[in-house]
Amino acid sequence: MTEPTPDPILRFLTAGSDDRLAMAHDPRANAALTELLGADALAELRGLSPAGTPHLADAGPADLIFVPGVMGSVLASQGLGGVWWLDIRSRTHIDDLALSPDGHDDAHPAFRVAPVAVDASYESFLLAGARHADLRHSAFAYDWRKPPHLAADLLAERILALRPKPDTRHPVHVVAHSMGGLIVRTALMRHPELWRHIGRIVFLGTPHHGAPAIGGYLKNHLWGFDTLALLGRYLSRDTLRSMWGVLGLLPAPADVYPGGEHPHPCLNFDAYRATDWRLDLSAANELRLQTVLDAAAAHHRALHTWHTELGQSLRDRMAVIAGVGYRTLFRLAYVPRFGHRWEHMDRVTRRVPGNPHREGDGRVPVASARLASIGETRYVRGEHGGLPAIPAVREDTWRFLTGRPMRLPRTPAAALSPHLAGDESVSTPALTGSRVDHDRDPEDPGYLDFDAPSSDLLADLEERLEAGRLPDFLRTRLL
């Protein structure tokens, strides 16, 4: 009896960088990977490194951990089998990613959903790290649905496993994209002993103080790109509200958000009072949402206090690289505008030069990406999801981690200078889903003024998805 042929798509989604690269160069996997990624993204993956290049992490224990952003880890069911985030073929299981009321377990325990790999959109960063002469990387996949302290505790275990004893000559460095930065900071807050094992940390586009875009999704469900609206057909409002990790990315309370207090730069209502969202929930669902919001507010305040009390020598080990130049959802505000689809809520997206609350990377305002009094803060013209795939960002990351001076501009204005126009080029725009050319024009309405797609458009998108002609759906992200 012959063994069944392994599913190439499932193998690819759950594989590490080495195996993915080998599959990209394997003619036998070409048809399946073209259907999964699209021809452009597959070509980009093949171009990252020659086939057969050894992974330098094999030379010894990793001394660099990469922590991806929200939805940047592949989630698979250990109970029923299959990848549920995100294999297009199992998209009917996306709503099965709902969590229990406390956010610690699946709503249906038998599903046993768990992280199995880091998403392929990060391959340009991971493979560049693998070729670095002095840094051997390890990627940390985590369950982004759940409260951040759960992933933070697992990250602490990973770091201690790599360096059970402090090693000042070969510490563990950390690079985190987006939500991953909050996981890193939470781990350090909960496990201060990690500082004896960690060297330096680089945050790429981390919403340290939250992102108004998450409030947009909570209020009006999924919006922005066509693929987000299509995802809304598979991910229900109830399931989204059950994801503690996602709602933990709401803008920090006014007493924590930089320049906040009164009024809040991002909101004209209290995001941490469930009734203020006016979602017409049942009493039970509103109470459940309030529990999640209370936890998110408490976590923002705890991180703020922790950072305020952190010694300067530890802050100096941190660097932030923030993206600028893209229209971003900067503010949600209720206004008396009857008949408005947002139930009288306006979205402020216009960029204002020199204002950190009105400049961003398309998802995260600069004010939220910054951290007070840290070692370095640098800027690049770049879109949120593509930041790790910008060669200039990677180079500055390596420079900081190895103790060399960074080169990216120190101000948003300098990063937007015409003579730096090429610095934001993403090495893998199709693989990262960073092809948002219209956002380069500050006067263009951009995707954030996108209204609900027509039923005809959604039907067409669904037909293309079913036929395997919508690979961009695989790269759908909230942040």
SEKEDREN-426073 format. One line per 10 residues: their letters; for each residue x, y, z of C-alpha. Coordinates in nm, 4 decimals, padded with zeros to 6 digits. Layout:
// SEKEDREN-426073
A> X/Y/Z; ...
END
This chain:
// SEKEDREN-426073
MTEPTPDPIL> 00.0000/00.0000/00.0000; 00.1503/00.3378/-00.1039; 00.1681/00.6358/00.1291; -00.0632/00.9283/00.0401; 00.1077/01.2168/-00.1375; 00.1745/01.5026/00.1080; -00.0352/01.8132/00.0481; 00.2182/02.0695/-00.0886; 00.0142/02.3715/00.0238; -00.0191/02.2390/00.3785
RFLTAGSDDR> 00.3522/02.1559/00.3811; 00.4419/02.5051/00.2641; 00.2200/02.6878/00.5124; 00.3555/02.4967/00.8103; 00.7222/02.4810/00.7008; 01.0236/02.6828/00.8062; 01.2146/02.9177/00.5771; 01.4560/02.6554/00.4475; 01.1840/02.4152/00.3418; 00.9713/02.6899/00.1896
LAMAHDPRAN> 01.2612/02.8093/-00.0197; 01.3351/02.4551/-00.1342; 00.9701/02.4055/-00.2307; 00.9704/02.7324/-00.4244; 01.2473/02.5882/-00.6433; 01.0864/02.2433/-00.6741; 00.9052/02.2070/-01.0100; 00.6737/01.9490/-00.8559; 00.5302/02.2154/-00.6223; 00.5026/02.4896/-00.8851
AALTELLGAD> 00.1344/02.4541/-00.9685; 00.0218/02.4341/-00.6054; 00.2350/02.7279/-00.4897; 00.1301/02.9410/-00.7862; -00.2317/02.8819/-00.6869; -00.1563/02.9619/-00.3232; 00.0754/03.2628/-00.3536; 00.0214/03.3900/-00.7056; 00.2879/03.3920/-00.9767; 00.4405/03.7263/-00.8715
ALAELRGLSP> 00.4817/03.6320/-00.5054; 00.6274/03.2924/-00.5957; 00.8771/03.4585/-00.8279; 00.9783/03.6957/-00.5473; 01.0284/03.4041/-00.3103; 01.2473/03.2242/-00.5615; 01.4564/03.5366/-00.6037; 01.5365/03.5761/-00.2353; 01.8214/03.3274/-00.2322; 01.9701/03.0651/-00.4607
AGTPHLADAG> 01.8265/02.7182/-00.4122; 02.0234/02.5039/-00.1713; 02.1717/02.7913/00.0307; 02.2293/02.6572/00.3842; 02.0497/02.8202/00.6732; 02.3092/02.9756/00.8996; 02.0947/02.9054/01.2046; 02.2084/02.5458/01.1654; 02.5592/02.6540/01.2653; 02.4650/02.6919/01.6316
PADLIFVPGV> 02.2032/02.8206/01.8745; 02.0020/03.1167/01.7489; 02.0990/03.4590/01.8782; 01.8178/03.6502/01.7066; 01.4467/03.5886/01.7624; 01.1973/03.7394/01.5194; 00.8439/03.7988/01.6509; 00.5800/03.8651/01.3798; 00.2727/04.0850/01.3925; -00.0962/04.0161/01.4368
MGSVLASQGL> -00.2162/03.7480/01.1943; 00.1501/03.6864/01.1099; 00.1508/03.3344/01.2559; -00.0109/03.0353/01.0880; -00.2817/02.8728/01.3034; -00.3721/02.5063/01.2548; -00.6275/02.2791/01.4196; -00.4707/01.9924/01.6090; -00.8162/01.8408/01.6626; -00.9766/01.8465/01.3185
GGVWWLDIRS> -00.6625/01.9071/01.1125; -00.5782/02.1695/00.8547; -00.4591/02.5304/00.8590; -00.7371/02.7677/00.9608; -00.5324/03.0891/00.9378; -00.4771/03.1067/00.6565; -00.5307/02.8385/00.3947; -00.7775/02.9670/00.1395; -00.9226/02.6189/00.0984; -01.0268/02.6026/00.4651
RTHIDDLALS> -01.1670/02.9551/00.4804; -01.5011/02.8249/00.6096; -01.3133/02.7451/00.9322; -01.2035/03.1061/00.9903; -01.5043/03.1694/01.2129; -01.4090/02.8598/01.4136; -01.1170/03.0638/01.5477; -01.3518/03.2099/01.8101; -01.2260/03.2021/02.1686; -01.3812/03.1195/02.5034
PDGHDDAHPA> -01.4999/03.4138/02.7190; -01.1643/03.4416/02.9010; -00.9704/03.4278/02.5745; -00.7488/03.1414/02.6902; -00.9037/02.8566/02.4910; -01.0932/02.7872/02.1725; -01.4687/02.8347/02.1976; -01.4829/02.4676/02.0951; -01.2024/02.2955/02.2926; -01.1941/01.9949/02.0583
FRVAPVAVDA> -01.0577/02.2166/01.7777; -00.7236/02.2698/01.9602; -00.6008/02.5531/01.7392; -00.2296/02.6324/01.7803; 00.0441/02.8340/01.6054; 00.2631/02.6214/01.3804; 00.4769/02.8623/01.1747; 00.5453/03.2246/01.0898; 00.3640/03.3509/00.7808; 00.5462/03.3409/00.4475
SYESFLLAGA> 00.5128/03.7179/00.4036; 00.8158/03.7520/00.6341; 01.0451/03.5333/00.4256; 01.2485/03.8213/00.2822; 01.3413/03.9289/00.6348; 01.4004/03.5771/00.7657; 01.6135/03.4694/00.4719; 01.8168/03.7907/00.4869; 01.8760/03.7170/00.8544; 01.9806/03.3629/00.7713
RHADLRHSAF> 02.2533/03.4970/00.5427; 02.3852/03.7449/00.8003; 02.7418/03.6690/00.9023; 02.6897/03.7300/01.2746; 02.3227/03.6607/01.3473; 02.1500/03.3225/01.3471; 01.7754/03.3649/01.3672; 01.4801/03.1788/01.5113; 01.1201/03.2785/01.4350; 00.8624/03.2783/01.7142
AYDWRKPPHL> 00.5069/03.1911/01.6082; 00.2341/03.2693/01.8613; -00.1434/03.2726/01.8910; -00.2296/03.6349/01.8190; -00.5962/03.5795/01.9079; -00.5298/03.5335/02.2783; -00.4354/03.7712/02.5636; -00.0768/03.8922/02.5094; 00.0577/03.7550/02.8372; 00.0100/03.3974/02.7127
AADLLAERIL> 00.2406/03.4491/02.4143; 00.4759/03.6583/02.6287; 00.5263/03.3740/02.8739; 00.6018/03.1325/02.5893; 00.8475/03.3807/02.4393; 01.0253/03.4033/02.7738; 01.0533/03.0242/02.7797; 01.2002/03.0288/02.4276; 01.4634/03.2856/02.5197; 01.5633/03.0987/02.8360
ALRPKPDTRH> 01.5849/02.7756/02.6387; 01.8296/02.9418/02.3994; 02.0332/03.0961/02.6811; 01.9678/02.9094/03.0074; 02.2634/03.1020/03.1526; 02.3456/03.4677/03.0828; 02.5978/03.5080/02.8025; 02.7127/03.8672/02.7634; 02.9277/03.7782/02.4621; 02.6415/03.6134/02.2738
PVHVVAHSMG> 02.3105/03.7482/02.4046; 01.9766/03.6891/02.2345; 01.8649/03.9856/02.0252; 01.4994/04.0401/01.9371; 01.3330/04.1964/01.6322; 00.9565/04.2427/01.6440; 00.7099/04.3605/01.3831; 00.3801/04.5286/01.4732; 00.1931/04.3430/01.7522; 00.5045/04.1328/01.8095
GLIVRTALMR> 00.6622/04.4319/01.9829; 00.3869/04.4337/02.2443; 00.4477/04.0642/02.3058; 00.8179/04.1368/02.3607; 00.7529/04.4229/02.6010; 00.4978/04.2159/02.7896; 00.7502/03.9345/02.8253; 01.0081/04.1739/02.9680; 00.7531/04.3271/03.2028; 00.6451/03.9878/03.3358
HPELWRHIGR> 00.9924/03.8307/03.3357; 01.2529/04.0967/03.4223; 01.5188/03.8259/03.4507; 01.5156/03.8152/03.0683; 01.7277/04.1294/03.0587; 02.0257/03.9166/03.1676; 01.9854/03.7088/02.8509; 01.8725/03.9696/02.5955; 02.1046/04.2040/02.4110; 01.9190/04.4542/02.1923
IVFLGTPHHG> 01.5645/04.4926/02.0614; 01.4308/04.6519/01.7415; 01.0626/04.7333/01.7010; 00.9343/04.7668/01.3426; 00.6062/04.9581/01.3214; 00.4848/04.8382/01.6615; 00.1612/05.0091/01.7769; 00.2975/05.0561/02.1286; -00.0033/05.2690/02.2144; -00.2561/05.0998/01.9854
APAIGGYLKN> -00.4064/05.1732/01.6453; -00.7367/05.3444/01.5579; -00.7775/05.0962/01.2694; -00.8714/04.8278/01.5241; -01.1478/05.0553/01.6470; -01.2686/05.0832/01.2884; -01.2989/04.7062/01.2656; -01.4784/04.6828/01.5995; -01.7265/04.9535/01.5034; -01.7904/04.8747/01.1383
HLWGFDTLAL> -01.6405/04.5273/01.1109; -01.3825/04.4671/00.8363; -01.3267/04.7464/00.5901; -01.0473/04.9095/00.3918; -00.9429/04.6704/00.1161; -01.1720/04.4541/-00.0942; -01.0092/04.1460/00.0570; -01.0876/04.2698/00.4094; -01.4530/04.3061/00.3174; -01.4413/03.9552/00.1734
LGRYLSRDTL> -01.2801/03.8269/00.4949; -01.5781/03.9749/00.6778; -01.7912/03.7084/00.5116; -01.5941/03.4391/00.6940; -01.4953/03.6122/01.0191; -01.8043/03.7206/01.2094; -01.8367/04.0202/01.4403; -01.8878/03.7880/01.7366; -01.5641/03.6016/01.6633; -01.3674/03.9239/01.6159
RSMWGVLGLL> -01.4915/04.0509/01.9535; -01.3749/03.7277/02.1178; -01.0129/03.7877/02.0134; -00.8506/03.9474/02.3164; -00.5188/03.9946/02.1395; -00.6725/04.1865/01.8492; -00.8838/04.4169/02.0692; -00.5780/04.4735/02.2856; -00.4483/04.6818/01.9934; -00.7132/04.9514/02.0407
PAPADVYPGG> -00.5682/05.2996/02.1089; -00.4470/05.3230/02.4679; -00.6666/05.5083/02.7184; -00.6366/05.8873/02.7214; -00.4220/05.8890/03.0362; -00.1652/05.6666/02.8600; -00.1730/05.7639/02.4923; 00.1024/06.0189/02.4070; -00.0439/06.3673/02.4022; -00.3732/06.2278/02.5264
EHPHPCLNFD> -00.5692/06.2993/02.8439; -00.8215/06.5602/02.7165; -00.9008/06.5287/02.4355; -00.7764/06.1903/02.3165; -00.5882/06.2358/01.9859; -00.7525/05.9263/01.8323; -01.1083/05.9313/01.9694; -01.3831/06.1599/02.0941; -01.5437/05.8875/02.3041; -01.4306/05.6342/02.5632
AYRATDWRLD> -01.3135/05.3279/02.3713; -01.2991/05.1303/02.6945; -01.6673/05.1656/02.7742; -01.8576/04.9060/02.5733; -02.1751/05.1142/02.5573; -01.9896/05.3973/02.3829; -01.9382/05.1787/02.0760; -02.3182/05.1661/02.0194; -02.3087/04.8159/01.8762; -02.6636/04.7159/01.9762
LSAANELRLQ> -02.5366/04.4087/02.1608; -02.7331/04.1911/02.3956; -02.6650/04.2479/02.7645; -02.4546/03.9297/02.7815; -02.2441/04.0198/02.4765; -02.1956/04.3767/02.5961; -02.0719/04.2482/02.9324; -01.8361/04.0110/02.7558; -01.6991/04.2952/02.5419; -01.6563/04.5097/02.8515
TVLDAAAAHH> -01.4466/04.2360/03.0118; -01.2139/04.2329/02.7115; -01.1928/04.6133/02.7066; -01.1141/04.6273/03.0794; -00.8272/04.3839/03.0292; -00.6931/04.5793/02.7296; -00.6999/04.9088/02.9226; -00.5257/04.7488/03.2204; -00.2561/04.6058/02.9942; -00.1875/04.9410/02.8270
RALHTWHTEL> -00.1551/05.1049/03.1685; 00.0704/04.8306/03.3018; 00.3076/04.8591/03.0028; 00.3116/05.2375/03.0374; 00.4021/05.2198/03.4064; 00.6656/04.9546/03.3411; 00.8315/05.1629/03.0697; 00.8223/05.4768/03.2844; 01.0073/05.2941/03.5634; 01.2577/05.1235/03.3322
GQSLRDRMAV> 01.6193/05.2295/03.3789; 01.7816/05.4299/03.1013; 02.0504/05.1694/03.0418; 01.7780/04.9193/02.9503; 01.5903/05.1707/02.7361; 01.9116/05.2314/02.5456; 01.8981/04.8715/02.4233; 01.5793/04.9463/02.2298; 01.5309/05.0961/01.8844; 01.2146/05.1877/01.6944
IAGVGYRTLF> 01.1832/05.2065/01.3169; 00.8551/05.3731/01.2215; 00.6964/05.4025/00.8789; 00.5724/05.7358/00.7428; 00.4190/05.8779/00.4280; 00.0942/05.6825/00.4146; -00.2642/05.7776/00.4832; -00.3681/05.6179/00.8094; -00.6814/05.6063/01.0182; -00.5776/05.8636/01.2777
RLAYVPRFGH> -00.9041/05.9373/01.4550; -01.2581/05.8093/01.5033; -01.5147/06.0694/01.6019; -01.8907/06.0636/01.6464; -02.0688/06.3482/01.4673; -02.4397/06.4261/01.4210; -02.4591/06.3103/01.0618; -02.7770/06.1132/01.0136; -02.7858/05.8305/00.7635; -02.4085/05.7904/00.7769
RWEHMDRVTR> -02.2968/05.4323/00.7324; -02.0683/05.4591/01.0348; -02.3644/05.5529/01.2553; -02.2546/05.9156/01.2840; -01.8822/05.8368/01.3189; -01.6239/06.0131/01.1035; -01.2815/05.8806/01.0105; -00.9910/06.1251/01.0031; -00.7245/06.0066/00.7601; -00.5574/06.3223/00.6281
RVPGNPHREG> -00.1841/06.3461/00.6913; -00.0485/06.6673/00.8466; 00.3281/06.7250/00.8088; 00.5042/06.7581/01.1426; 00.2143/06.6209/01.3464; 00.2946/06.2744/01.4922; -00.0770/06.2111/01.5399; -00.1392/06.2705/01.1686; 00.1530/06.0858/01.0114; 00.1875/05.7096/00.9801
DGRVPVASAR> 00.2531/05.3909/00.7872; -00.1035/05.3200/00.6750; -00.1951/05.1379/00.9961; -00.0041/05.2899/01.2893; 00.0320/05.6629/01.3682; 00.3845/05.7802/01.4456; 00.2784/05.8897/01.7951; 00.1814/05.5309/01.8740; 00.4961/05.3766/01.7238; 00.7318/05.5864/01.9348
LASIGETRYV> 00.8661/05.4965/02.2787; 00.9957/05.7617/02.5164; 01.3686/05.7994/02.5785; 01.4938/05.4858/02.4043; 01.8264/05.4228/02.2340; 01.7234/05.5075/01.8766; 01.4133/05.6161/01.6851; 01.4406/05.6179/01.3065; 01.1965/05.6702/01.0202; 01.1434/05.5355/00.6718
RGEHGGLPAI> 00.8884/05.6031/00.4016; 00.7191/05.2664/00.4212; 00.3867/05.0856/00.4486; 00.3176/04.8931/00.7697; 00.3091/04.5374/00.6407; 00.6115/04.5868/00.4178; 00.8508/04.7395/00.6751; 01.0468/04.4146/00.7384; 01.0871/04.3716/00.3610; 01.2562/04.7092/00.3047
PAVREDTWRF> 01.6319/04.6474/00.2604; 01.7218/04.9795/00.4266; 01.5161/04.8798/00.7319; 01.6847/04.5416/00.7528; 02.0289/04.6959/00.7207; 01.9622/04.9448/00.9989; 01.8239/04.6641/01.2122; 02.1478/04.4661/01.1720; 02.3497/04.7788/01.2433; 02.1753/04.8481/01.5719
LTGRPMRLPR> 02.1913/04.4867/01.6855; 02.5651/04.4704/01.6163; 02.6453/04.8023/01.7820; 02.7031/05.0117/01.4691; 02.5482/05.3556/01.3990; 02.2076/05.3503/01.2316; 02.1625/05.5388/00.9038; 01.7889/05.5886/00.8545; 01.6637/05.9454/00.9105; 01.5962/06.0704/01.2617
TPAAALSPHL> 01.2815/06.2647/01.1677; 00.9711/06.1920/00.9594; 01.0393/06.5007/00.7490; 01.3874/06.3770/00.6591; 01.2497/06.0329/00.5716; 01.0078/06.1972/00.3276; 01.2779/06.4001/00.1532; 01.2783/06.3600/-00.2253; 01.6403/06.2397/-00.2326; 01.5371/05.9365/-00.0220
AGDESVSTPA> 01.2566/05.8392/-00.2594; 01.4023/05.4938/-00.3233; 01.4598/05.3982/00.0392; 01.1072/05.2697/00.0891; 01.1297/05.0131/-00.1894; 00.9986/04.6779/-00.0684; 01.1958/04.3786/-00.1926; 00.8872/04.1538/-00.2039; 00.5758/04.3710/-00.2601; 00.3589/04.0831/-00.3829
LTGSRVDHDR> 00.4651/03.8438/-00.1064; 00.3994/04.1013/00.1658; 00.0860/04.2473/00.0085; 00.2466/04.5931/00.0064; 00.1330/04.7044/-00.3377; -00.0586/05.0157/-00.2310; 00.0705/05.2640/-00.4846; -00.2163/05.5122/-00.4505; -00.1240/05.5765/-00.0861; 00.1951/05.7483/-00.2006
DPEDPGYLDF> -00.0122/06.0509/-00.3033; -00.1126/06.2397/00.0132; -00.4110/06.3886/-00.1691; -00.5425/06.0540/-00.2944; -00.8398/05.9288/-00.0870; -00.6659/05.5927/-00.0472; -00.8092/05.2700/00.0821; -00.9154/05.4219/00.4146; -01.1972/05.6126/00.2461; -01.3195/05.2906/00.0916
DAPSSDLLAD> -01.6936/05.2353/00.1370; -01.8778/04.9052/00.1507; -01.8310/04.7104/-00.1724; -02.1350/04.6280/-00.3761; -02.2840/04.2816/-00.3586; -02.1797/04.2347/-00.7220; -01.8168/04.3120/-00.6379; -01.8185/04.0757/-00.3419; -01.9740/03.8050/-00.5580; -01.6997/03.8566/-00.8161
LEERLEAGRL> -01.4297/03.8389/-00.5465; -01.5836/03.5204/-00.4102; -01.5877/03.3672/-00.7579; -01.2199/03.4564/-00.8105; -01.1316/03.3175/-00.4686; -01.3085/02.9909/-00.5432; -01.1267/02.9647/-00.8760; -00.7852/03.0248/-00.7170; -00.7443/03.3650/-00.8816; -00.7315/03.5819/-00.5675
PDFLRTRLL> -00.3985/03.5027/-00.3974; -00.4009/03.8432/-00.2229; -00.6662/03.7028/00.0129; -00.3881/03.4999/00.1746; -00.2160/03.8242/00.2760; -00.5194/03.9890/00.4346; -00.4187/04.1590/00.7602; -00.5876/04.3827/01.0138; -00.2529/04.5522/01.0796
END
